[in-house]
């Protein structure tokens, strides 16, 4: 998830290419909640039915010091409901039916969403490094994606039992399901691809190449029309050239690429609103790109919204249709080191961690 930092500073050029202005469009930041709390973070997860917002936080030695914990907020007010100490990791997923939640940590944590108590820990493969996570209501299973092992650990959400692993054939990031037994996972490799998985057999059944697009971290789906939106940090592979972040839109049926649209920065997450037929991508340079599905074969960039620098992951509340992202303020960046691949970042400002609510 660190690849997104390369997009900082490219926003102006990309906005010119897309022909969009950050100040125009239907979406705006409705609320910012400076909730504070120290430590690293990655994914943000909205449980629409339970009205909770989950953010795993990684510990730091400080100062100020911070313990690893899972922070839980009220999805409507953004006030802190509680925290589960010792439960961190990258992301969270919740099964509303069983009432259990899971974190992509090592070991994997299973917790009770009502009591906010740890139920048990679940061992993944020794070489696995849990990162992305997805709950599929189709069969009440949780999929936890690992970069180094290039696979998904499959867990029964009712019992917290490991059912097996799925070889994905690449470096997995975000996954989505169609609700009918198919799972799709975007690969972070260069060039990139999407792996199609049969949820019943727990096997990859297809690999959809994305051309010269890669370093993809976001994936969203229009399940009704079987369309995937892969948010990729770069296109082309010419040394020294700008990365040109792109949204690759493709058919979930056969992988046919339907369109390529510019993003306002390197994406680290994507979601889809079926009510408005809009896909959203958040970028680490503090932008959110809105892609409108005009028809199953026509797509346009509707808006590029300024959010907050570093607000790179996203979640969607299907009840209110609000989007959520998060970031923290940083001090001045130090000089770049010669030959460094990533732009330097300043130190986080204590107490500045902020949740953003976005909508119309």
C-alpha positions as a LaTeX table, in Angstrom:
\begin{tabular}{lrrr}
\hline
Residue & $x$ (\AA) & $y$ (\AA) & $z$ (\AA) \\
\hline
Unk1 & 0.00 & 0.00 & 0.00 \\
Unk2 & 3.02 & 2.31 & 0.08 \\
Unk3 & 3.24 & 2.60 & $-3.69$ \\
Unk4 & 0.73 & 5.42 & $-3.70$ \\
Unk5 & 3.21 & 7.94 & $-2.34$ \\
Unk6 & 4.78 & 8.39 & $-5.77$ \\
Unk7 & 1.72 & 10.33 & $-6.94$ \\
Unk8 & 2.24 & 13.29 & $-4.63$ \\
Unk9 & 2.96 & 16.38 & $-6.69$ \\
Unk10 & 1.39 & 15.05 & $-9.90$ \\
Unk11 & $-2.16$ & 16.22 & $-9.24$ \\
Unk12 & $-2.01$ & 19.41 & $-11.30$ \\
Unk13 & $-0.80$ & 17.67 & $-14.44$ \\
Unk14 & $-3.33$ & 14.89 & $-14.18$ \\
Unk15 & $-6.21$ & 17.26 & $-13.57$ \\
Unk16 & $-5.32$ & 19.07 & $-16.76$ \\
Unk17 & $-5.36$ & 15.78 & $-18.63$ \\
Unk18 & $-8.76$ & 14.82 & $-17.23$ \\
Unk19 & $-10.26$ & 18.20 & $-17.91$ \\
Unk20 & $-11.80$ & 18.30 & $-14.43$ \\
Unk21 & $-11.58$ & 20.94 & $-11.72$ \\
Unk22 & $-11.46$ & 19.90 & $-8.07$ \\
Unk23 & $-13.96$ & 22.60 & $-7.14$ \\
Unk24 & $-16.74$ & 21.44 & $-9.49$ \\
Unk25 & $-19.05$ & 18.46 & $-9.22$ \\
Unk26 & $-21.72$ & 17.07 & $-6.93$ \\
Unk27 & $-19.45$ & 15.69 & $-4.19$ \\
Unk28 & $-17.91$ & 17.55 & $-1.27$ \\
Unk29 & $-16.39$ & 16.86 & 2.12 \\
Unk30 & $-19.41$ & 16.89 & 4.44 \\
Unk31 & $-17.59$ & 16.43 & 7.70 \\
Unk32 & $-14.09$ & 16.16 & 9.11 \\
Unk33 & $-13.54$ & 14.56 & 12.50 \\
Unk34 & $-10.11$ & 15.15 & 14.04 \\
Unk35 & $-10.25$ & 12.05 & 16.21 \\
Unk36 & $-6.54$ & 11.89 & 17.02 \\
Unk37 & $-4.73$ & 8.79 & 18.12 \\
Unk38 & $-1.22$ & 7.85 & 17.09 \\
Unk39 & 0.15 & 4.97 & 15.05 \\
Unk40 & 0.10 & 3.75 & 11.48 \\
Unk41 & $-2.99$ & 2.78 & 9.49 \\
Unk42 & $-3.99$ & 1.29 & 6.16 \\
Unk43 & $-7.58$ & 0.27 & 5.36 \\
Unk44 & $-10.83$ & 1.81 & 6.59 \\
Unk45 & $-14.04$ & $-0.28$ & 6.74 \\
Unk46 & $-17.71$ & 0.73 & 7.06 \\
Unk47 & $-20.16$ & $-1.79$ & 8.50 \\
Unk48 & $-23.39$ & $-0.32$ & 7.13 \\
Unk49 & $-25.76$ & $-2.63$ & 9.01 \\
Unk50 & $-23.96$ & $-2.37$ & 12.34 \\
Unk51 & $-23.32$ & 1.40 & 11.91 \\
Unk52 & $-19.67$ & 1.08 & 12.82 \\
Unk53 & $-16.45$ & 2.30 & 11.21 \\
Unk54 & $-13.34$ & 0.17 & 11.78 \\
Unk55 & $-9.75$ & 1.40 & 11.55 \\
Unk56 & $-6.86$ & $-0.86$ & 12.63 \\
Unk57 & $-3.98$ & 1.16 & 14.09 \\
Unk58 & $-0.38$ & 0.02 & 14.31 \\
Unk59 & 1.69 & 0.70 & 17.39 \\
Unk60 & 4.66 & 3.05 & 17.58 \\
Unk61 & 7.45 & 3.56 & 20.07 \\
Unk62 & 6.86 & 7.29 & 19.90 \\
Unk63 & 7.02 & 9.87 & 21.15 \\
Unk64 & 4.12 & 9.90 & 21.47 \\
Unk65 & 3.89 & 6.15 & 21.94 \\
Unk66 & 0.89 & 4.20 & 20.65 \\
Unk67 & $-0.34$ & 0.67 & 21.19 \\
Unk68 & $-1.59$ & $-1.62$ & 18.44 \\
Unk69 & $-5.39$ & $-1.63$ & 18.54 \\
Unk70 & $-8.58$ & $-1.72$ & 16.49 \\
Unk71 & $-10.39$ & 1.63 & 16.76 \\
Unk72 & $-14.17$ & 1.50 & 16.32 \\
Unk73 & $-16.23$ & 4.61 & 15.55 \\
Unk74 & $-19.92$ & 5.39 & 15.21 \\
Unk75 & $-20.54$ & 5.50 & 11.47 \\
Unk76 & $-22.98$ & 8.41 & 11.75 \\
Unk77 & $-21.32$ & 10.66 & 14.32 \\
Unk78 & $-17.67$ & 9.55 & 13.88 \\
Unk79 & $-17.25$ & 9.45 & 17.65 \\
Unk80 & $-15.10$ & 6.71 & 19.18 \\
Unk81 & $-17.18$ & 3.75 & 20.37 \\
Unk82 & $-14.34$ & 1.67 & 21.70 \\
Unk83 & $-11.04$ & $-0.04$ & 20.96 \\
Unk84 & $-9.80$ & $-3.61$ & 21.03 \\
Unk85 & $-6.23$ & $-3.57$ & 22.36 \\
Unk86 & $-3.65$ & $-5.75$ & 20.67 \\
Unk87 & $-5.77$ & $-6.19$ & 17.54 \\
Unk88 & $-4.22$ & $-4.33$ & 14.63 \\
Unk89 & $-3.18$ & $-5.34$ & 11.17 \\
Unk90 & $-4.05$ & $-3.80$ & 7.83 \\
Unk91 & $-7.82$ & $-4.05$ & 7.37 \\
Unk92 & $-11.11$ & $-5.25$ & 8.80 \\
Unk93 & $-14.15$ & $-7.14$ & 7.52 \\
Unk94 & $-17.41$ & $-7.94$ & 9.29 \\
Unk95 & $-20.01$ & $-10.67$ & 8.82 \\
Unk96 & $-23.31$ & $-9.02$ & 9.86 \\
Unk97 & $-25.04$ & $-12.39$ & 10.11 \\
Unk98 & $-22.66$ & $-14.08$ & 12.53 \\
Unk99 & $-21.70$ & $-10.86$ & 14.30 \\
Unk100 & $-18.00$ & $-11.58$ & 13.98 \\
Unk101 & $-15.31$ & $-9.35$ & 12.60 \\
Unk102 & $-11.83$ & $-10.17$ & 11.33 \\
Unk103 & $-8.60$ & $-8.26$ & 10.85 \\
Unk104 & $-5.88$ & $-8.98$ & 8.30 \\
Unk105 & $-3.15$ & $-9.29$ & 10.89 \\
Unk106 & $-0.65$ & $-11.94$ & 11.87 \\
Unk107 & $-2.09$ & $-13.88$ & 13.52 \\
Unk108 & $-5.52$ & $-13.10$ & 12.07 \\
Unk109 & $-7.89$ & $-11.77$ & 14.74 \\
Unk110 & $-11.55$ & $-12.75$ & 15.14 \\
Unk111 & $-13.65$ & $-10.48$ & 17.38 \\
Unk112 & $-17.22$ & $-10.01$ & 18.56 \\
Unk113 & $-18.69$ & $-6.85$ & 17.01 \\
Unk114 & $-21.17$ & $-6.30$ & 19.89 \\
Unk115 & $-18.85$ & $-6.72$ & 22.86 \\
Unk116 & $-15.69$ & $-5.60$ & 21.02 \\
Unk117 & $-13.84$ & $-8.51$ & 22.58 \\
Unk118 & $-11.29$ & $-10.75$ & 20.91 \\
Unk119 & $-12.76$ & $-14.20$ & 20.27 \\
Unk120 & $-9.64$ & $-15.93$ & 19.05 \\
Unk121 & $-6.61$ & $-15.67$ & 16.81 \\
Unk122 & $-6.18$ & $-17.67$ & 13.63 \\
Unk123 & $-2.83$ & $-18.73$ & 12.22 \\
Unk124 & $-2.09$ & $-18.06$ & 8.56 \\
Unk125 & 0.70 & $-19.78$ & 6.64 \\
Unk126 & 4.14 & $-19.00$ & 8.10 \\
Unk127 & 5.27 & $-17.09$ & 5.00 \\
Unk128 & 1.98 & $-15.16$ & 4.62 \\
Unk129 & 1.75 & $-11.44$ & 5.28 \\
Unk130 & $-1.94$ & $-10.53$ & 5.58 \\
Unk131 & $-2.88$ & $-7.29$ & 3.83 \\
Unk132 & $-6.15$ & $-6.83$ & 1.93 \\
Unk133 & $-9.32$ & $-8.41$ & 3.30 \\
Unk134 & $-12.83$ & $-9.04$ & 1.95 \\
Unk135 & $-16.01$ & $-10.56$ & 3.38 \\
Unk136 & $-18.24$ & $-12.28$ & 0.83 \\
Unk137 & $-21.88$ & $-12.67$ & 1.96 \\
Unk138 & $-22.42$ & $-15.25$ & $-0.80$ \\
Unk139 & $-21.07$ & $-18.01$ & 1.40 \\
Unk140 & $-20.07$ & $-16.13$ & 4.57 \\
Unk141 & $-16.37$ & $-16.40$ & 3.95 \\
Unk142 & $-13.53$ & $-14.01$ & 4.63 \\
Unk143 & $-10.65$ & $-13.73$ & 2.17 \\
Unk144 & $-7.32$ & $-12.41$ & 3.40 \\
Unk145 & $-4.75$ & $-11.55$ & 0.75 \\
Unk146 & $-1.00$ & $-11.96$ & 1.17 \\
Unk147 & 1.64 & $-10.24$ & $-0.97$ \\
Unk148 & 4.65 & $-12.54$ & $-0.59$ \\
Unk149 & 2.74 & $-15.79$ & $-0.93$ \\
Unk150 & 0.47 & $-14.43$ & $-3.70$ \\
Unk151 & $-2.58$ & $-16.15$ & $-2.34$ \\
Unk152 & $-5.75$ & $-15.74$ & $-0.29$ \\
Unk153 & $-6.45$ & $-17.43$ & 3.01 \\
Unk154 & $-10.13$ & $-18.44$ & 3.15 \\
Unk155 & $-11.91$ & $-18.40$ & 6.52 \\
Unk156 & $-15.40$ & $-19.54$ & 7.49 \\
Unk157 & $-16.88$ & $-16.41$ & 9.11 \\
Unk158 & $-19.25$ & $-18.39$ & 11.34 \\
Unk159 & $-16.60$ & $-20.53$ & 13.03 \\
Unk160 & $-13.34$ & $-18.77$ & 12.28 \\
Unk161 & $-11.96$ & $-21.90$ & 10.65 \\
Unk162 & $-9.38$ & $-21.80$ & 7.86 \\
Unk163 & $-10.86$ & $-23.58$ & 4.83 \\
Unk164 & $-7.78$ & $-23.38$ & 2.62 \\
Unk165 & $-5.80$ & $-21.04$ & 0.40 \\
Unk166 & $-6.23$ & $-19.89$ & $-3.19$ \\
Unk167 & $-3.27$ & $-19.40$ & $-5.51$ \\
Unk168 & $-3.94$ & $-16.04$ & $-7.20$ \\
Unk169 & $-0.96$ & $-16.02$ & $-9.55$ \\
Unk170 & 0.15 & $-12.51$ & $-8.61$ \\
Unk171 & 0.52 & $-9.97$ & $-5.82$ \\
Unk172 & $-3.04$ & $-9.42$ & $-4.53$ \\
Unk173 & $-4.49$ & $-6.21$ & $-3.15$ \\
Unk174 & $-8.25$ & $-5.50$ & $-3.12$ \\
Unk175 & $-10.98$ & $-8.06$ & $-3.77$ \\
Unk176 & $-14.70$ & $-7.80$ & $-4.61$ \\
Unk177 & $-17.50$ & $-10.31$ & $-5.17$ \\
Unk178 & $-20.46$ & $-10.34$ & $-7.52$ \\
Unk179 & $-22.81$ & $-11.88$ & $-4.96$ \\
Unk180 & $-23.27$ & $-14.98$ & $-7.10$ \\
Unk181 & $-20.16$ & $-16.98$ & $-6.36$ \\
Unk182 & $-17.43$ & $-15.14$ & $-8.25$ \\
Unk183 & $-14.60$ & $-13.26$ & $-6.55$ \\
Unk184 & $-12.29$ & $-10.82$ & $-8.33$ \\
Unk185 & $-8.90$ & $-9.72$ & $-7.02$ \\
Unk186 & $-6.70$ & $-7.00$ & $-8.49$ \\
Unk187 & $-2.95$ & $-7.64$ & $-8.72$ \\
Unk188 & $-0.37$ & $-5.07$ & $-7.69$ \\
Unk189 & 2.22 & $-6.26$ & $-10.20$ \\
Unk190 & 3.51 & $-4.40$ & $-13.24$ \\
Unk191 & 1.92 & $-5.05$ & $-15.66$ \\
Unk192 & $-1.25$ & $-5.62$ & $-13.69$ \\
Unk193 & $-4.14$ & $-8.04$ & $-13.91$ \\
Unk194 & $-7.35$ & $-9.18$ & $-12.25$ \\
Unk195 & $-7.76$ & $-12.77$ & $-11.10$ \\
Unk196 & $-11.25$ & $-14.31$ & $-11.27$ \\
Unk197 & $-11.97$ & $-16.91$ & $-8.58$ \\
Unk198 & $-14.76$ & $-19.47$ & $-8.28$ \\
Unk199 & $-15.83$ & $-19.15$ & $-4.64$ \\
Unk200 & $-17.27$ & $-22.68$ & $-4.48$ \\
Unk201 & $-14.22$ & $-24.51$ & $-5.78$ \\
Unk202 & $-11.80$ & $-21.96$ & $-4.27$ \\
Unk203 & $-9.78$ & $-21.90$ & $-7.47$ \\
Unk204 & $-8.67$ & $-19.19$ & $-9.87$ \\
Unk205 & $-10.51$ & $-19.66$ & $-13.15$ \\
Unk206 & $-9.20$ & $-16.72$ & $-15.20$ \\
Unk207 & $-6.58$ & $-13.99$ & $-15.29$ \\
Unk208 & $-7.47$ & $-10.71$ & $-17.00$ \\
Unk209 & $-4.42$ & $-8.67$ & $-18.13$ \\
Unk210 & $-4.65$ & $-4.86$ & $-17.89$ \\
Unk211 & $-2.29$ & $-4.05$ & $-20.75$ \\
Unk212 & 0.50 & $-1.69$ & $-19.71$ \\
Unk213 & $-1.37$ & $-0.59$ & $-16.56$ \\
Unk214 & $-0.11$ & $-1.77$ & $-13.21$ \\
Unk215 & 0.62 & $-1.17$ & $-9.53$ \\
Unk216 & $-3.15$ & $-1.44$ & $-9.00$ \\
Unk217 & $-4.51$ & $-1.24$ & $-5.46$ \\
Unk218 & $-8.20$ & $-0.50$ & $-5.90$ \\
Unk219 & $-10.97$ & $-2.66$ & $-7.34$ \\
Unk220 & $-14.72$ & $-2.02$ & $-7.47$ \\
Unk221 & $-17.56$ & $-3.84$ & $-9.20$ \\
Unk222 & $-20.88$ & $-3.06$ & $-10.81$ \\
Unk223 & $-22.30$ & $-6.48$ & $-10.04$ \\
Unk224 & $-25.49$ & $-5.98$ & $-12.04$ \\
Unk225 & $-23.69$ & $-5.18$ & $-15.29$ \\
Unk226 & $-20.62$ & $-7.30$ & $-14.51$ \\
Unk227 & $-18.14$ & $-4.44$ & $-14.85$ \\
Unk228 & $-14.88$ & $-4.08$ & $-12.91$ \\
Unk229 & $-13.10$ & $-0.83$ & $-12.10$ \\
Unk230 & $-9.38$ & $-1.36$ & $-11.48$ \\
Unk231 & $-7.61$ & 1.69 & $-10.04$ \\
Unk232 & $-3.96$ & 1.58 & $-11.09$ \\
Unk233 & $-1.07$ & 3.80 & $-10.07$ \\
Unk234 & 0.82 & 3.74 & $-13.34$ \\
Unk235 & 0.68 & 3.04 & $-17.04$ \\
Unk236 & 3.59 & 2.41 & $-19.36$ \\
Unk237 & 6.98 & 1.39 & $-18.09$ \\
Unk238 & 9.36 & 3.99 & $-19.51$ \\
Unk239 & 12.13 & 4.88 & $-17.02$ \\
Unk240 & 11.94 & 8.44 & $-15.77$ \\
Unk241 & 8.46 & 9.03 & $-17.16$ \\
Unk242 & 5.45 & 10.12 & $-15.05$ \\
Unk243 & 3.34 & 7.19 & $-13.82$ \\
Unk244 & 0.01 & 8.35 & $-15.41$ \\
Unk245 & $-2.46$ & 6.75 & $-12.94$ \\
Unk246 & $-5.46$ & 5.20 & $-14.68$ \\
Unk247 & $-8.81$ & 3.59 & $-14.00$ \\
Unk248 & $-9.05$ & 0.47 & $-16.15$ \\
Unk249 & $-12.66$ & $-0.52$ & $-16.75$ \\
Unk250 & $-13.20$ & $-4.11$ & $-17.89$ \\
Unk251 & $-15.81$ & $-6.81$ & $-18.27$ \\
Unk252 & $-16.00$ & $-9.24$ & $-15.36$ \\
Unk253 & $-17.22$ & $-11.90$ & $-17.79$ \\
Unk254 & $-14.20$ & $-12.13$ & $-20.06$ \\
Unk255 & $-11.76$ & $-9.37$ & $-19.08$ \\
Unk256 & $-12.38$ & $-7.25$ & $-22.17$ \\
Unk257 & $-11.14$ & $-3.72$ & $-21.50$ \\
Unk258 & $-13.99$ & $-1.24$ & $-21.98$ \\
Unk259 & $-12.23$ & 2.04 & $-21.18$ \\
Unk260 & $-9.18$ & 3.68 & $-19.61$ \\
Unk261 & $-9.71$ & 6.93 & $-17.72$ \\
Unk262 & $-7.15$ & 9.16 & $-15.95$ \\
Unk263 & $-7.06$ & 9.30 & $-12.18$ \\
Unk264 & $-5.93$ & 12.36 & $-10.25$ \\
Unk265 & $-3.16$ & 10.40 & $-8.54$ \\
Unk266 & $-1.97$ & 6.94 & $-7.55$ \\
Unk267 & $-4.97$ & 5.06 & $-6.14$ \\
Unk268 & $-5.02$ & 3.01 & $-2.97$ \\
Unk269 & $-8.67$ & 1.98 & $-2.99$ \\
Unk270 & $-11.89$ & 1.96 & $-4.99$ \\
Unk271 & $-15.62$ & 1.47 & $-4.33$ \\
Unk272 & $-18.81$ & 1.50 & $-6.40$ \\
Unk273 & $-22.26$ & 2.96 & $-5.70$ \\
Unk274 & $-24.86$ & 0.90 & $-7.62$ \\
Unk275 & $-27.57$ & 3.51 & $-7.04$ \\
Unk276 & $-25.70$ & 6.23 & $-8.95$ \\
Unk277 & $-23.57$ & 3.98 & $-11.17$ \\
Unk278 & $-20.44$ & 5.73 & $-9.96$ \\
Unk279 & $-17.01$ & 4.35 & $-9.11$ \\
Unk280 & $-14.76$ & 6.20 & $-6.67$ \\
Unk281 & $-10.99$ & 6.11 & $-6.23$ \\
Unk282 & $-9.00$ & 7.75 & $-3.44$ \\
Unk283 & $-5.45$ & 8.91 & $-4.06$ \\
Unk284 & $-2.54$ & 9.53 & $-1.71$ \\
Unk285 & $-2.07$ & 13.06 & $-3.02$ \\
Unk286 & $-5.34$ & 14.13 & $-1.43$ \\
Unk287 & $-7.81$ & 13.64 & $-4.26$ \\
Unk288 & $-10.89$ & 11.54 & $-4.93$ \\
Unk289 & $-11.83$ & 10.72 & $-8.53$ \\
Unk290 & $-15.46$ & 10.02 & $-9.44$ \\
Unk291 & $-16.09$ & 7.93 & $-12.57$ \\
Unk292 & $-19.61$ & 7.91 & $-14.01$ \\
Unk293 & $-20.94$ & 4.83 & $-15.76$ \\
Unk294 & $-23.10$ & 6.51 & $-18.40$ \\
Unk295 & $-23.95$ & 3.11 & $-19.86$ \\
Unk296 & $-22.34$ & $-0.34$ & $-19.73$ \\
Unk297 & $-20.05$ & 0.79 & $-22.56$ \\
Unk298 & $-19.55$ & 4.51 & $-21.86$ \\
Unk299 & $-17.68$ & 6.03 & $-18.93$ \\
Unk300 & $-16.54$ & 9.56 & $-18.00$ \\
Unk301 & $-14.59$ & 11.29 & $-15.23$ \\
Unk302 & $-17.27$ & 13.24 & $-13.39$ \\
Unk303 & $-15.19$ & 14.96 & $-10.73$ \\
Unk304 & $-11.83$ & 15.20 & $-9.00$ \\
Unk305 & $-12.41$ & 16.30 & $-5.41$ \\
Unk306 & $-9.75$ & 17.63 & $-3.08$ \\
Unk307 & $-9.82$ & 15.70 & 0.21 \\
Unk308 & $-6.75$ & 15.64 & 2.47 \\
Unk309 & $-3.16$ & 14.88 & 1.64 \\
Unk310 & $-2.47$ & 11.23 & 2.40 \\
Unk311 & $-6.15$ & 10.20 & 2.36 \\
Unk312 & $-5.53$ & 7.15 & 0.22 \\
Unk313 & $-7.97$ & 4.39 & 1.26 \\
Unk314 & $-11.76$ & 4.44 & 1.03 \\
Unk315 & $-14.94$ & 2.75 & 2.20 \\
Unk316 & $-18.62$ & 3.12 & 1.28 \\
Unk317 & $-21.71$ & 3.22 & 3.47 \\
Unk318 & $-24.47$ & 1.62 & 1.41 \\
Unk319 & $-27.19$ & 3.08 & 3.68 \\
Unk320 & $-26.32$ & 6.80 & 3.59 \\
Unk321 & $-24.30$ & 6.61 & 0.33 \\
Unk322 & $-21.49$ & 8.42 & 2.12 \\
Unk323 & $-17.81$ & 7.75 & 1.47 \\
Unk324 & $-15.14$ & 7.74 & 4.14 \\
Unk325 & $-11.40$ & 8.22 & 4.00 \\
Unk326 & $-8.75$ & 9.25 & 6.55 \\
Unk327 & $-5.34$ & 10.81 & 6.96 \\
Unk328 & $-3.11$ & 12.77 & 9.29 \\
Unk329 & $-1.23$ & 16.03 & 9.08 \\
Unk330 & 2.53 & 16.01 & 8.64 \\
Unk331 & 5.35 & 18.42 & 9.23 \\
Unk332 & 7.76 & 19.65 & 6.54 \\
Unk333 & 9.23 & 16.92 & 4.36 \\
Unk334 & 13.02 & 16.41 & 4.54 \\
Unk335 & 15.17 & 16.68 & 1.39 \\
Unk336 & 14.86 & 13.74 & $-0.98$ \\
Unk337 & 17.66 & 11.22 & $-0.86$ \\
Unk338 & 19.52 & 10.64 & $-4.15$ \\
Unk339 & 18.05 & 7.71 & $-6.05$ \\
Unk340 & 15.09 & 7.36 & $-3.69$ \\
Unk341 & 12.00 & 5.83 & $-5.28$ \\
Unk342 & 9.51 & 7.56 & $-2.96$ \\
Unk343 & 9.01 & 11.25 & $-2.17$ \\
Unk344 & 10.09 & 12.05 & 1.41 \\
Unk345 & 7.42 & 12.63 & 4.05 \\
Unk346 & 7.40 & 14.80 & 7.11 \\
Unk347 & 6.78 & 13.45 & 10.59 \\
Unk348 & 3.13 & 13.00 & 11.62 \\
Unk349 & 1.74 & 15.79 & 13.77 \\
Unk350 & 0.50 & 14.29 & 17.06 \\
Unk351 & $-3.27$ & 14.25 & 17.48 \\
Unk352 & $-3.95$ & 15.15 & 13.84 \\
Unk353 & $-5.49$ & 11.87 & 12.65 \\
Unk354 & $-8.70$ & 12.81 & 10.81 \\
Unk355 & $-11.71$ & 10.96 & 9.33 \\
Unk356 & $-13.47$ & 12.54 & 6.35 \\
Unk357 & $-17.10$ & 11.96 & 5.41 \\
Unk358 & $-17.86$ & 12.68 & 1.74 \\
Unk359 & $-21.18$ & 12.96 & $-0.04$ \\
Unk360 & $-23.50$ & 15.23 & $-1.99$ \\
\hline
\end{tabular}
